[in-house]
Amino acid sequence: MKIRILAAGQPGAVLYDRPWPAVGEVVDGLPTTVAAHLVASEVAEEVTGQEKQKRRARPRSDGKE
């Protein structure tokens, strides 16, 4: 289960024997029960791969911005 961290950890905090990841970092390889607990606690969100990708603005054909 892939998760994205939403909350910062205390200095020196660990997550399953690893240093606590930065906010926004995607973590994979945690046991499902650990990842599900973090999601249920609103410390992380599940990454499903179906999130919309940010679209880049295309220049207008008439040269105006």
DSSP file with accessible surface (Angstrom, degrees, kcal/mol):
  #  RESIDUE AA STRUCTURE BP1 BP2  ACC     N-H-->O    O-->H-N    N-H-->O    O-->H-N    TCO  KAPPA ALPHA  PHI   PSI    X-CA   Y-CA   Z-CA
    1    1 A M              0   0   65      0, 0.0    29,-0.5     0, 0.0     2,-0.4   0.000 360.0 360.0 360.0 122.8    0.0    0.0    0.0
    2    2 A K        -     0   0  101     45,-0.5    45,-2.6    26,-0.1     2,-0.3  -0.756 360.0-178.1 -89.2 137.4    1.5    3.3   -1.1
    3    3 A I  E     -AB  27  46A   0     24,-2.4    24,-3.1    -2,-0.4     2,-0.5  -0.933  22.7-139.8-132.4 156.4    0.8    6.3    1.2
    4    4 A R  E     -AB  26  45A  65     41,-2.9    41,-2.1    -2,-0.3    22,-0.2  -0.978  29.1-122.0-115.2 127.0    1.7   10.0    1.1
    5    5 A I  E     + B   0  44A   0     20,-2.3    19,-3.0    -2,-0.5    39,-0.3  -0.484  30.3 176.0 -71.7 132.6    2.7   11.6    4.4
    6    6 A L        +     0   0   81     37,-3.3     2,-0.4    -2,-0.2    38,-0.2   0.544  61.5  54.8-110.8 -15.3    0.5   14.5    5.5
    7    7 A A  S    S-     0   0   38     36,-1.2     2,-0.2    15,-0.1    -1,-0.1  -0.972  78.0-122.7-128.7 138.6    2.0   15.3    9.0
    8    8 A A        -     0   0   81     -2,-0.4     2,-0.2    -3,-0.1    14,-0.1  -0.480  27.6-131.9 -74.2 146.6    5.5   16.1   10.1
    9    9 A G        -     0   0   33     12,-0.3     3,-0.1    -2,-0.2    -1,-0.1  -0.542  27.8 -93.2 -93.4 162.6    7.1   13.9   12.7
   10   10 A Q    >   -     0   0  158     -2,-0.2     3,-2.6     1,-0.1    10,-0.2  -0.365  60.2 -78.1 -65.3 155.1    8.9   15.0   15.8
   11   11 A P  T 3  S+     0   0  126      0, 0.0    -1,-0.1     0, 0.0     3,-0.1  -0.333 123.7  17.3 -55.9 130.7   12.7   15.4   15.5
   12   12 A G  T 3  S+     0   0   81      1,-0.3    -2,-0.1    -3,-0.1     2,-0.0   0.445  92.0 148.9  84.7   1.8   14.1   11.9   15.7
   13   13 A A    <   -     0   0   31     -3,-2.6     7,-2.2     7,-0.1     2,-0.3  -0.306  30.5-154.6 -68.8 151.0   10.8   10.2   15.0
   14   14 A V  E     -C   19   0B  92      5,-0.3     2,-0.5    -3,-0.1    -4,-0.1  -0.916  11.8-152.4-125.8 154.0   10.8    6.9   13.2
   15   15 A L  E >  S-C   18   0B  13      3,-3.4     3,-0.6    -2,-0.3    -2,-0.0  -0.942  82.5 -27.9-127.2 105.4    8.3    5.1   11.0
   16   16 A Y  T 3  S-     0   0  125     -2,-0.5    -1,-0.1     1,-0.2    18,-0.0   0.946 128.5 -43.2  52.7  56.1    8.6    1.4   11.0
   17   17 A D  T 3  S+     0   0  153      1,-0.2    -1,-0.2     0, 0.0    -3,-0.0   0.669 123.2  99.0  65.9  21.2   12.4    1.4   11.8
   18   18 A R  E <  S-C   15   0B  97     -3,-0.6    -3,-3.4     3,-0.0    -1,-0.2  -0.950  86.3 -89.2-127.6 154.6   13.1    4.2    9.3
   19   19 A P  E     -C   14   0B 113      0, 0.0    -5,-0.3     0, 0.0    -6,-0.1  -0.324  59.1 -91.6 -58.4 144.8   13.5    8.0    9.8
   20   20 A W        -     0   0   62     -7,-2.2    -8,-0.1   -10,-0.2   -11,-0.1  -0.374  48.0-120.1 -61.1 129.8   10.1    9.8    9.6
   21   21 A P        -     0   0   13      0, 0.0   -12,-0.3     0, 0.0     3,-0.1  -0.279  27.8-100.2 -70.0 158.3    9.5   10.9    6.0
   22   22 A A    >   -     0   0   63      1,-0.1     3,-2.1   -14,-0.1   -17,-0.3  -0.351  50.5 -82.1 -72.5 156.9    9.0   14.5    5.0
   23   23 A V  T 3  S+     0   0   88      1,-0.3   -17,-0.2   -17,-0.1    -1,-0.1  -0.388 119.7  22.8 -60.4 132.3    5.5   15.9    4.4
   24   24 A G  T 3  S+     0   0   41    -19,-3.0    -1,-0.3     1,-0.3     2,-0.2   0.239  90.3 132.8  93.5 -12.6    4.4   15.0    0.9
   25   25 A E    <   -     0   0  100     -3,-2.1   -20,-2.3   -20,-0.1     2,-0.4  -0.485  54.4-130.7 -74.3 140.1    6.8   12.1    0.5
   26   26 A V  E     -A    4   0A  64    -22,-0.2     2,-0.4    -2,-0.2   -22,-0.2  -0.788  22.1-163.4 -92.7 131.4    5.4    8.8   -0.9
   27   27 A V  E     +A    3   0A  11    -24,-3.1   -24,-2.4    -2,-0.4     2,-0.3  -0.951  10.3 176.6-118.8 133.8    6.2    5.7    1.2
   28   28 A D        +     0   0   91     -2,-0.4   -26,-0.1   -26,-0.2    -2,-0.0  -0.936  55.1  48.5-130.8 154.0    5.8    2.2   -0.1
   29   29 A G        +     0   0   53      1,-0.3    -1,-0.1    -2,-0.3   -27,-0.1   0.512  69.5 132.4  97.0   3.8    6.7   -1.1    1.4
   30   30 A L        -     0   0    8    -29,-0.5    -1,-0.3     1,-0.1   -14,-0.0  -0.578  69.9 -92.6 -80.2 152.2    5.0   -0.7    4.8
   31   31 A P     >  -     0   0   41      0, 0.0     4,-2.5     0, 0.0     3,-0.4  -0.357  37.1-117.8 -58.2 145.2    2.9   -3.5    6.1
   32   32 A T  H  > S+     0   0   93      1,-0.2     4,-3.0     2,-0.2     5,-0.2   0.871 113.3  54.8 -56.0 -39.9   -0.8   -2.9    5.1
   33   33 A T  H  > S+     0   0  112      2,-0.2     4,-1.8     1,-0.2    -1,-0.2   0.898 109.9  46.3 -64.3 -38.3   -1.9   -2.7    8.7
   34   34 A V  H  > S+     0   0   38     -3,-0.4     4,-2.0     2,-0.2    -2,-0.2   0.945 115.4  45.7 -68.3 -47.4    0.7    0.1    9.5
   35   35 A A  H  X S+     0   0    0     -4,-2.5     4,-2.2     1,-0.2    -2,-0.2   0.924 112.7  50.6 -63.0 -42.7   -0.2    2.0    6.4
   36   36 A A  H  X S+     0   0   42     -4,-3.0     4,-2.8    -5,-0.2    -1,-0.2   0.880 108.2  53.1 -64.1 -37.2   -3.9    1.7    6.9
   37   37 A H  H  X S+     0   0  122     -4,-1.8     4,-2.0    -5,-0.2    -1,-0.2   0.921 108.8  49.3 -64.0 -42.0   -3.5    2.9   10.5
   38   38 A L  H  <>S+     0   0   16     -4,-2.0     5,-2.6     2,-0.2     6,-1.4   0.900 112.8  47.5 -65.1 -38.6   -1.7    6.0    9.3
   39   39 A V  H ><5S+     0   0   45     -4,-2.2     3,-1.6     4,-0.2    -2,-0.2   0.940 111.9  49.1 -66.9 -45.8   -4.4    6.7    6.8
   40   40 A A  H 3<5S+     0   0   81     -4,-2.8    -2,-0.2     1,-0.3    -1,-0.2   0.836 110.4  51.8 -63.7 -29.8   -7.2    6.2    9.3
   41   41 A S  T 3<5S-     0   0   57     -4,-2.0    -1,-0.3    -5,-0.2    -2,-0.2   0.398 113.1-121.2 -85.3   0.3   -5.4    8.6   11.7
   42   42 A E  T < 5S+     0   0  162     -3,-1.6    -3,-0.2     2,-0.2    -2,-0.1   0.770  83.9 116.8  61.8  29.0   -5.2   11.2    9.0
   43   43 A V  S   <S+     0   0   34     -5,-2.6   -37,-3.3    -6,-0.2   -36,-1.2   0.665  83.8  12.0 -91.3 -20.8   -1.4   11.2    9.2
   44   44 A A  E     -B    5   0A   3     -6,-1.4     2,-0.3   -39,-0.3    -2,-0.2  -0.923  68.4-136.7-147.4 166.6   -1.2    9.9    5.6
   45   45 A E  E     -B    4   0A  78    -41,-2.1   -41,-2.9    -2,-0.3     2,-0.2  -0.961  31.2-105.2-127.2 150.0   -3.3    9.4    2.5
   46   46 A E  E     -B    3   0A  96     -2,-0.3     2,-0.7   -43,-0.2   -43,-0.3  -0.499  24.8-142.6 -73.8 138.8   -3.4    6.4    0.2
   47   47 A V        +     0   0   21    -45,-2.6   -45,-0.5    -2,-0.2    -1,-0.0  -0.914  24.0 172.9-101.5 115.5   -1.8    6.9   -3.2
   48   48 A T        -     0   0   79     -2,-0.7    -1,-0.1   -47,-0.1   -45,-0.0   0.561  44.2-120.6-101.3 -12.5   -3.9    5.1   -5.7
   49   49 A G  S    S+     0   0   66      3,-0.0    -2,-0.1     1,-0.0     0, 0.0   0.438  94.4  94.9  85.2  -2.0   -2.2    6.2   -8.9
   50   50 A Q        +     0   0  169      2,-0.1     3,-0.1     3,-0.0     2,-0.0   0.300  49.3 126.5-104.7   9.3   -5.4    7.7  -10.2
   51   51 A E  S    S-     0   0   83      1,-0.1     2,-0.2     0, 0.0    -4,-0.0  -0.384  70.8-103.3 -64.3 145.2   -4.7   11.2   -9.0
   52   52 A K        -     0   0  203      1,-0.1     2,-0.3    -2,-0.0    -1,-0.1  -0.490  32.9-127.0 -71.1 136.6   -5.0   13.7  -11.7
   53   53 A Q        -     0   0  176     -2,-0.2     2,-0.2     1,-0.1    -1,-0.1  -0.606  29.9-102.7 -82.0 144.3   -1.8   15.0  -13.1
   54   54 A K        -     0   0  205     -2,-0.3     2,-0.4     1,-0.1    -1,-0.1  -0.472  36.3-135.6 -67.2 132.9   -1.2   18.7  -13.2
   55   55 A R        -     0   0  228     -2,-0.2     2,-0.3    -3,-0.0    -1,-0.1  -0.757  12.1-129.3 -92.8 136.1   -1.7   20.0  -16.7
   56   56 A R        -     0   0  228     -2,-0.4     2,-0.2     1,-0.1    -1,-0.0  -0.637  28.0-109.6 -81.7 140.4    0.8   22.5  -18.0
   57   57 A A        -     0   0  101     -2,-0.3    -1,-0.1     1,-0.0     3,-0.0  -0.507  31.1-141.8 -69.9 131.6   -0.7   25.6  -19.5
   58   58 A R        -     0   0  208     -2,-0.2     3,-0.1     1,-0.1    -1,-0.0  -0.761  24.1-104.4 -93.0 142.8   -0.3   25.7  -23.3
   59   59 A P        -     0   0  126      0, 0.0     2,-0.1     0, 0.0     6,-0.1  -0.361  41.2-107.2 -63.9 144.0    0.6   29.0  -25.0
   60   60 A R    >   -     0   0  142      4,-0.6     3,-1.3     1,-0.1    -3,-0.0  -0.449  18.2-128.7 -72.0 147.9   -2.4   30.5  -26.8
   61   61 A S  T 3  S+     0   0  134      1,-0.3    -1,-0.1    -2,-0.1     0, 0.0   0.741 105.9  60.2 -71.6 -19.4   -2.3   30.3  -30.5
   62   62 A D  T 3  S-     0   0   84      2,-0.2    -1,-0.3     1,-0.0     3,-0.1   0.424 113.2-114.2 -89.9   3.5   -3.0   34.1  -30.9
   63   63 A G  S <  S+     0   0   68     -3,-1.3     2,-0.2     1,-0.3    -2,-0.1   0.380  77.2 123.3  84.8  -6.9    0.2   35.0  -28.9
   64   64 A K              0   0  140      1,-0.1    -4,-0.6    -5,-0.0    -1,-0.3  -0.587 360.0 360.0 -85.1 152.6   -1.7   36.5  -25.9
   65   65 A E              0   0  221     -2,-0.2    -1,-0.1    -6,-0.1    -2,-0.0  -0.047 360.0 360.0-100.5 360.0   -1.1   35.2  -22.5
